[in-house]
Amino acid sequence: MNQNLKEGPDFGGTEKGEYLPAIMRYSGRYYNALSQKISFLYEILTTPHNFLILSGLYGLVTLSEPIQRYTCPVEIE
């Protein structure tokens, strides 16, 4: 998956990558549960409160920030 990362504006380059808003890019248990509750997801996206996602590659991102698809596995010993 990471071999498809492009040096786009997010990495200081000019290549065109495949971007999606952060809230649509992540697929962990938490995000899968959110996607099943459309009304709750709508409330998050329309609330005046700020939500941030902690990304292994990008750091802190907003829900609407465009990011590329990547993998950053965590190994537990």
N, C-alpha and C positions, 0 to 999 in steps of 0.2 A: 504494500500500500504506500509506503513512504517513498518508493522509487518514482511515484507519480507526482510528488510535490514539485511545484514550479517556483522559480525565483520571481515571484510576483511582488506587488507593492508591499505586501506584508513582510517580505524579507529583503526589502531594499532594491528589488529588481523590477523588470518591466514585462516579464513573461505573463501569459494569461493562464491562470489555473482554474480548477473547478471549485468555485466558492458557493457556500450556503451560509445563511445566518447561523450563528453558534447554537441557538436553541433547536434548530433543525438538524444540526450535524451530529450531535452527541446521541449515543444509543445505549447508555448504561441502564441499569434497572430503574433508577430514579427518573430518567428522561423517558423511558418506555412507559412508565406508569403515568407520567404527565400527559403523554400523547393520547392515552386512552381516556383522559378526562378533558375533553375539548373545552368545556365551560371554564374549567380551572386554568387551562392554558390561555384562554382568551383573557381571563381576569389578570393573569401575570403580565401579559403583553400590553394591557390597557391601564394598568395601575400607575399612579404617580410615583410609586416607590421604585427604587433602583435595584435591579438584580444583577449580580455578577457571577460568572462561571470561572472557576479556576481550571485553566487548561495546562496540560503537561508541556505543550509546545509554545503556546502563545502567552501564557501567564493569565492575568485577569482580563476577561473579555465581557462585553455587554451581550445581551441576548440577541441583538440584531447585527452584531459585528460579523462581517463575512470572513470565514476561515476555510482553509482547505481540509480535505480528508487526510487524516494521518493516524498512526498508531504509536502509542507510547506505553508498552507493557510494563507492569510493575511486578517484579519478582519478589516473592516472599520466601525467606529462608527459614 
